[in-house]
């Protein structure tokens, strides 16, 4: 955490610069990365989450997320600040925190009693997303840089040191608006690949679902996500989310 604190202090001027420069795809928080494992089988993880979107200017939205992965007993929280630089490009710096208790770690690592303490991780991320439409299909490509702050953790009775590593993520997504009665439903699908410094391409993620408006400022989003990570079990998320959007000023 000492390295994380230094990095945050170094990062403050950058965030201030972003707020001054810009006049005005969301990022799901599941990570569940485990240091080591056998990687056989899969686990089904019912997941509840909520998102609050707070527009602060015409081109700037603040977003707050809370997640809980039930099967793994893993909570996480995320904060985004999305800047729409142009009609086709948005830039989003974000912060993610998640924790995974020993039971969840041992479950997806396919080990018994290997982990004895909760693993917590902090991440700073920044991404650029290009968005365009083709015959009503809404297509986006997101490129994300992640700085991962991995704490000291216990494995097999040994204490492994904290470290910081870089991650690159690339996601391609498509959505299509459908008129259902007086509402617009939006089914979507995406594929994402992860590259970790020193380990190569370590994770693949496929996600599909539909966003359904309930009220003017409230939407419901059921979805399914499959995630394959080197060294641990596949995780199959059954996700149910609520999205709240505050009125624009």
N, C-alpha and C positions, 0 to 999 in steps of 0.2 A: 504493500500500500504506500510505502514511501515514494516509490517511483510514480505511482498514480497521482499522489498529491502534487509532486513537482510538475507533472505533465499538465494537470488542471490549471495550476498557477501560470504556467507558460502559455496555456491555451486562451486565457481570458482576453488578452488583447485581440486575438484572432476573432473571437465571437463578437467583440465590440466592433471590429472592422466590418464584419458581415452585416451587422445591424445598420451601419452607416452607409454601406455601399448599395445595398438592395433597398429600393423604395417601397417596397411593399412585401401513389403506390404504397402505399402504406408499407410499414415495416413490421412484420410480425416478430414477436419477441422470443419465440422458442429457440433455445440454443442447445441445452442439455449435452454439452461436450464433456466427455469423460476421459481422463488421462490415459487409461489403458483398459483393455478388455479382450474377450474372446470373439465377440462379434457374430454370434449365431442366434437365430430366432428373431422374434419381434415382440413388441409390447404395444398394446392398445392404450392410449392415454386420453381419456375425456378431458377437455380443456375449456374452462370458462374465461372470458375476457371482456373488458369494457374499454371503450375509447371515448375521450372527451376532446372535441375539436373547438378551439377558441380563436376565431378570426380577430386579429388585432389591427390589420390594415387590409387594403384591397388585395395586396400581393403576399401577405404574411399570415400563416396559420400556426398556432401553437397546438400541439397534440400531446395528450397524456394517456398512457396505457397502463392497465393492470391485468396480469395474467395469473392463472393458477392451473397447473398441470396435475390433475387429480391423482392418477395412478402413481406418479412419481413424487407427489407432495412437494412440488417445486413452484414457489411464487417468483414472479419477476415484475419489474416496473420499467417503463421507458418514457422518455421525454423527447419530442421532436420539435424542431422549428423549421417549417417549410417556407422557402422563399421562391416565389414564381418569378424567375429572372426574365423569361420571355413567354410567349404563348406556348412554346414547345418544350421549354426547359425549366425544371425546378431543381433547387439545391437544398439539401436537408442535412444539417448537423444534428446529431442525436446522441443520447446517453442511455445506456442499458445497464440494469443491475439484475442479476438472478442468483438464486441459491438452489442447491440440490443436496438433500440430506443423504446420510449414508445408505439408508434403505433403497432410495432411488438410484444412487450410484451403483450399488451392487446389483440391482435388478437389470439395468441396461448394460452393465459391463459383463454380465453373466458370471459373476464371482460371488462367493459366499464369505462375508466377513472381511473382505479386503479393505473396505473403506470404513473408517471409524469416526470421521468428522464431516460436517457439512462443508461442501465446496461452494464458495461464493466467487462471482466474477463481475468485474466492472468493464464496460466497453465504451470507448468514444468512437463514434462513426460519423462519416460524412459521405453523402452520395449525390450524384447527379443523375436525374431521370429525364429521358427524352420521351415525349408523348405525341402521338399523332393518330389520325383516324383514317380508315380505309373502308368505304361503304358501311358506315356505322360501327364497324369494329374499332374499338379503342385499344391501341397497341402502345406498349411502353417498354423501354429498356432501361434498367437501372444498373449503374456501376457504383459499387460502394467500397470505401476504404475503412477498415476497422483496426483500431488499436486495442488489443486485448490485454487486460491486467489480471494475471492469474496469481492467486495467493499461495502461500505455503499451505500444503495439505498433507494429510497422513494417509499412507497406503501401505498395507502389509506390515504395519508397525514401524514404518520409516517416515521421517519427515522430509518431504521434497520441497525445494526452495521456490520462492515466488519468482515469476518471470513475466516479461512483456513480449508479445509477439504481434506481428502484423497479419492481417487477413484481407483477402480480396473476395468480393461477392459480385456475381453477375446474374441478373434476373431478367427474363423476358416474360411479359404478361399480356393477356388479351381479355377484353371484356366486351359484352354486347348488350345494349339496352333493349328490354322487351316491355311493351305496353301490356299490363295486366289490369284490366278495369281502368280505374282512374290513376293508377300508380305505375311507376317505371321500376321493374325489377332488373337487376344487372348480374347475370351469371358471369363468372370469370374463371380463368385458369392461368397457371404460371409454372415456369420451371426455373430453378436457381442452382448454380454451382458455386462451391466455396473452395478457395485456395489459401492454405495456411503456410506461413513462412517456415521453411525447413521441413515441411511434411508433404507439400504438393497439394493436389486436388483431393480433399478429404471428405467432402460431403456433397450430396445431391438432395434436392427437395422438389417435390411436385405438389401443387396445391390447387384445389378447385372448390367452388362454392357459389353462393348467390347472395347478393345484398338486397334485402326486402325493406322498403320503407313502411314504418308503422304509423308514424305521425310526421308532422312537418319537419321536426328536428330530431327524430329518432328513427334509427334503422336497426334491423335484426340481420345477422349474418351467420347462417349455418355453413360449415365447410368441412372438408376432409383434406388432411395433409399427410403425405408419406415422406419420410426422411431416412436416408441411408448415410451412415457415418462410419468411416473406417475404424475398426476396433471395437465397436459396440453394436448392440441390437438395433435393428430397424425400429423406428418409432412411428406409429400410425395414430395421428391425432384426430379425434372427433371433436370439432371445435364449435362453440356456440358463443357468439359475441353480440354485444349491444353497442351501438355507435350513437353518441349524443353530439349534436352540433349546436353550439350557441348561436343566437342570431347575430348577424353582422351589425356593427355600430353604424 
